[in-house]
């Protein structure tokens, strides 16, 4: 009897009839707990049972060798195993991402407070944060692990920023799935890359998996042609994984236009919730202007925000950021120490807002959104 051990399943056709495949699964939750307890017993150290359960969840997706290696690192760093070692586990998992080349690890230093407005969406995320902060207790209580959200709406209205801030809020890694980098030149290579990418996201879970502009990532679904056929198969593979997954991968998908996405993508079970991010209302524009002025140290009580809010009707969050940046740049070039309301109004008048540039597209998008049962990301407010 001959045993052949390999991470890649490539069997010559001539040998297929003589080989039996055995898939060695990764350790289960109970097996991970056993590995941790054996390690603790061998070193004669005392670790709280709650800490053991928390770090056991973070080890999910790793093999026994990797778990023991990280436990050794944690013990050498502090002489014990604590809840803080979860950060070490997540850093080590991030190394797997970089080595694979299939997913992109995103470093983001901002917070959910950097998102101006979208209060309904932020309130929902804060509720889910309580689950991710107490995963072990939540699971034991019978709470389902959140699947994810789909953010639909206007360009420049905070969808991508929210995706990044979600990972910071949940205190878990953020990885981006770029479908373009999965496409291979050989038959079946793209599907294999997708399978590996999804397996990798499970291995580093809990994490946020961000799919930006998903309608473009899977462009050509259902159409005829070689490239479109591959995209359709990848999309089907992704949908099946979304429906069946029972791991701690929280999906944040963003889209500008969902009219071309198949109905099965939007049905319940794929995402926990779908939110629509419209152009910011008057209160949100005030918050966004405040955020960008304070971020750059140029906020002062002399600035007349009421005038600015009135003048920026139809501006997106990206438009408002551009106004602040351009105003500060012009003030610096002119040798000014501060900026005034008039300076900001001048920049506003020189800026073509998204509602001017994409007027017809925005109108069509709102018409499409009205046909779906989608939650507004913003709290109700008069459109100032």
Secondary structure, DSSP 8 states (H G I E B T S, - for coil): ------SS----GGGGGG----------HHHHHHHHHHHHHHHT----HHHHHHHHHHTTT--HHHHHHHHHHHHHHHSS--TTHHHHHHHHHHHHHHHHSSEEE------GGGS-S-HHHHHHHHHHHHHHHTHHHHHHHT-----EEEEEE-TTSSHHHHHHHHHHHHTSEEEEE-GGGG--SSTTHHHHHHHHHHHHHHHT-SEEEEETTHHHHTTTTT-SSHHHHHHHHHHHHHHHHHHH--SSEEEEEEES--TTS-HHHHSBTTBSEEEEE-S--HHHHHHHHHHHHHHTT---TTS-HHHHHHHTTT--HHHHHHHHHHHHHHHHHHT-SS--HHHHHHHHHH---HHHHTHHHHHHHHHHHTTS--EESS------
